[in-house]
Amino acid sequence: MKELSKINNPYSEGKVIDACSIFGAMDTSGKRFAGDGVIKAIANMHFRGNGLGGGFAIYGLYPEYREHYAFHIMYLSKEAKLEVESFLEQRFRVEVSEEVPTRHTPAIVNPPLVWRYFINVDAQKYDFKSDDDYVVDRVMEINTGIKDSFVFSSGKNMGVFKGVGYPEELAEYFCIEQYEGYLWTAHGRFPTNTPGWWGGAHPFNILDWTVIHNGEISSYGTNRRYLEGFGYHCTMQTDTEVVAYAIDLLIRRHNLPIEIAARILAPPFWDDIERRPVREQKLLRALRQVYGSLLLNGPFTVVIAHQGEMIGLTDRIRLRPLTVGTKGSMLYLSSEESAIRLVCPDLERAWIPMGGEPIVGSLERPLVPREVAIAGEPHPDVN
């Protein structure tokens, strides 16, 4: 395990009551917008965190490099940077290498060096099925094999900015007001069983998948062992990391729709399954048999994002809050309705989804109710 003492939880808290704040905003028309409202909304939930983690994911961030993988990498030493850059030069075509812009922020203490690289890859040269598979393996190789270095963002035309501090402090530090995107997610962390450190802040990322989470994944050990069988390695010392890898496995590698992936991560209870139509019972039983080790136990709300889509999902009995709001082409997901109304006071609709019900905002279809996927019926107009 890498040495984290330089940036671990400065308060030495072993366990604290979890709260966490999550917020997502997406313009389903694809129009890019600045993050002022997102910063304002997540700052409105300041009391839900304790300054041990904050972060943002932005999509549509790098249109000038939209065909390049954008690696954001944290370094704890100069030696790590030299080793990683040698690694990247040997295995990728590095088009741009630059430090991520930051500004002095009094609340941000002892930050690591954060660098970004825009790279290309020829997976066929290395006998891989796809560029994405090649990139995932190289990310795992850096995170497990090169000391004092962590790839925390690796997608195309998107980026993650995160660290130890309140989210509004991290926004100031990373100059977030300089960026625009059509989809933003933000997180304020209140660590429970895991350290508050720079790599362990949310969002968690692999390729263009990002996950922010409020709650506790008590099935982490089982989930982690299952994912390791597919080449994923959890190195960030936070339970949420398994969700990002599980989503990549289920949707990208196994080609499952999000509605089916939701039934794997947050399936109905067995007695509920027995009351479903026979066809639906067979599907749900098959999913439990094949993917039982990916079931997420414990209270959770997650917001999952990737290119063109933002998804909100809670545990089956909704032990952590999620509010949905819509106005025109805008979709909002938040821990609290007050944060949404702060930036959009004239919402057209606001509601709390059912437990285990995926709320999907897309550039193709703004919202998808949970009843659609399994029943196979046409999508009703939920607006």
Number of C-alpha atoms within 10 A of each C-alpha: 10 14 10 15 9 12 19 17 20 14 8 9 13 12 12 12 10 17 21 26 30 31 27 28 27 30 25 23 16 18 15 19 17 17 24 15 16 22 25 16 28 29 21 17 21 17 14 18 22 20 24 24 30 33 30 32 29 29 27 23 21 20 13 9 16 15 14 22 26 26 24 22 24 23 20 19 13 11 13 17 21 11 14 20 14 11 15 15 12 10 19 16 15 17 12 12 14 11 12 15 13 15 12 10 13 8 14 17 12 9 15 18 16 22 17 20 22 24 22 17 18 14 17 11 8 12 9 14 10 13 15 20 14 18 23 17 15 17 21 19 15 19 22 17 12 17 19 21 26 25 23 28 28 29 27 24 22 28 27 26 25 29 31 31 26 26 31 24 22 26 26 17 22 22 15 20 12 11 16 19 24 23 32 28 31 32 34 36 32 28 29 19 18 18 25 30 24 25 27 27 30 33 35 28 26 23 24 23 25 33 28 32 27 28 25 23 22 15 16 22 12 16 23 21 16 18 19 13 9 11 11 20 20 18 15 23 16 23 22 25 26 29 27 21 27 23 23 20 17 20 14 14 12 11 11 14 12 19 21 20 23 23 23 25 26 23 24 18 10 12 8 10 17 15 10 12 10 11 10 15 16 13 15 21 16 13 18 18 11 10 17 17 19 25 22 23 17 16 18 24 26 27 27 24 29 22 19 19 21 30 22 26 26 28 25 22 15 18 15 20 24 26 19 20 20 24 16 13 15 20 26 29 29 28 25 20 19 15 25 30 15 13 16 17 11 11 16 11 12 17 11 14 19 17 20 23 22 27 24 22 27 23 18 11 13 23 23 21 17 21 15 13 16 14 11 8 9 9 14 11 9 8 10
